[in-house]
Amino acid sequence: QVQLVESGGGLVQAGGSLRLSCAASGLTFSTYYMGWFRQAPGKEREAVATISWSGDSTSYADSVKGRFTISRDNAKNTVYLQMNSLKPEDTAVYYCAAKIVGTLAYDYWGQGTQVTVSS
């Protein structure tokens, strides 16, 4: 079955960096769009960054532009989220998700990894 497993979360001070990884299995990774989402307590889940199957097209939420970078390694079935200049408001559970090219909804989700940014 399809599995998405996130790692790399943790506690970091404001201004610091973290790199999240999401390892995928059970799917043809190179044919899936990938996304990173986050959900803070009491807030709705929001899209943080997305990347096309080839990696040549990316998009970011305005709140993270210039600070976060999404990338993928299709040979390793892994998508990454490099997070720099972290702010306390970035604190959330971060999820990776996969969707088939050409569809609107994400089909598969990871279990999430906690990111906590202290001030």
Buried (B, 14 or more C-beta within 10 A) or exposed (E): EEEBBBEBBEEBEEEBEBBBBBBBEEBEBEEBBBBBBBBBEEEEBEBBBBBBBEBEEBEBBEEBEEBBBBBBEBEEBBBBBBBBEBBEEBBBBBBBBBBBEEEEEBEBBBEBBEBBBEE
